[in-house]
Amino acid sequence: MMGITQVDFGTGRILWIAVLAAVGGIFDVVRAAHPQDGPHVDLRIVIEDDRVILNVEMNLVFLDAMVDLDREDPARISREEWADVPMVLEDHFLNDAIVRIDGVRIDPELEGLQINDPDLRLLPLFPVSGEQGLRKIRFELVYPTPGSPADRVEIVWTTYPPDILKDLPDPPPIAIAAEVVAEGLRVPFVISADEPAYTWYRRGGDLESRLAPVPAPATPIETSWPILAIGLTIFAVGCMLMALGGPRPVSRNPGWLAFGTTLIAAAVVVFVVDVGTFTTTRSIASPDGIKAEEIFRPLHQNIYRAFDYVEEGSIYDALARTADADFVDTLYRTIFRGLVMEEEGGAVARVARVRPLEIEVLESGVEKDSDGREWPSFRVRCRWLVDGVVTHWGHSHARTNEYDAIWSVGERPGGWRLTGAEITRQDRVEDGIDDEFEL
């Protein structure tokens, strides 16, 4: 259990803040800092095979809206007052917040309770709630899973304080943007006073089933020639002709007839067991414009679906089903850079939506791999939008980027793969903060 560090700035606090705010560097800190003023909670749910974990972080403004915790100073919690916090939280989550796992209500265990020692330079961000909005507590609620891994988890959250930042006589309650991490995927959701419950269902299936299906390459046309059987048959026919049309009657040339019959039998055997067969393959032409677009669309979509996964290894595995082995690492680094929101402290956005605007098939042909084998290939110019969302402190930061690129696509032993890309343009379209977003 963590104690609280109390720092008394006395009468010089206001003067100190005013002087510090006048320094140019403070404004860079203010623009990038989180959470914002008012009541805020960061809610993240992790679903494991044997338990469900609610990772909760809230400022004291939200805490005071959720539970009754008497304090001498609303902006702080003394050491003596801190001793009451675990009991107050346990009582609330036992009676007011509900978690059901496969229809069974489960009581939580409170773990990892602590309080921060905030950077008071950020107080200019909190003109309404002051230090009470800046100071926050963090804890975990652990719900053991009864029996096998959960197929359904329902969470009912009951606290939605008024949005005091809205300049209204009767401000509406806040909505809370949260995330659930399960089956290796990160999924955002929104709960509110009107819709306080969220239910997660197990998807099941392997990685392949979560990717958009890509049309299979056309099967090369193969022709088998039974060369040995044909040769034996021709030789056998020749022997029989010798027996039937030679200078002496057949009765006096039984060897030719017997030899020919034996060759016929041998030809049948080698044909049946497929010995001495020569196979020729007629190459398949590269797909036309319509077919090429049908191939490219799911490949392009699957690039971003790969980044729904949490673990880097899973992202790479998904990309390996979309891109050529020599292109996977470059593709990962390129897309990852595009999802980093520098204005949000380097947080990585989740892709909410990918919107192709233009797709133009430029050319098609064949390309050679490192072994010199020829493969059908084509190039596509694509212009598209990517809506990215970072969720934290109960709200989401949205950003939309527009891209223009030329993509190379080629057939590989595992199917069609992206083999290269040249991004020709990247622009920021819009950004903002919202509590609701479309998936």
Secondary structure as UniProt FT lines:
FT   HELIX           10..12
FT   HELIX           13..22
FT   HELIX           24..32
FT   STRAND          41..47
FT   STRAND          51..59
FT   HELIX           60..66
FT   TURN            74..75
FT   HELIX           79..82
FT   TURN            83..84
FT   HELIX           85..95
FT   STRAND          98..101
FT   TURN            102..103
FT   STRAND          104..105
FT   STRAND          109..115
FT   HELIX           120..125
FT   TURN            127..130
FT   HELIX           131..134
FT   STRAND          136..144
FT   STRAND          152..156
FT   TURN            164..165
FT   STRAND          176..182
FT   TURN            183..184
FT   STRAND          185..191
FT   STRAND          197..201
FT   HELIX           208..210
FT   STRAND          221..225
FT   HELIX           227..245
FT   HELIX           250..252
FT   HELIX           254..272
FT   TURN            273..274
FT   STRAND          278..282
FT   HELIX           289..305
FT   HELIX           306..308
FT   HELIX           312..320
FT   TURN            321..322
FT   TURN            325..327
FT   HELIX           328..339
FT   STRAND          340..341
FT   HELIX           342..344
FT   TURN            345..346
FT   STRAND          347..348
FT   STRAND          350..368
FT   TURN            370..371
FT   STRAND          374..392
FT   STRAND          394..412
FT   TURN            413..414
FT   STRAND          415..434
//
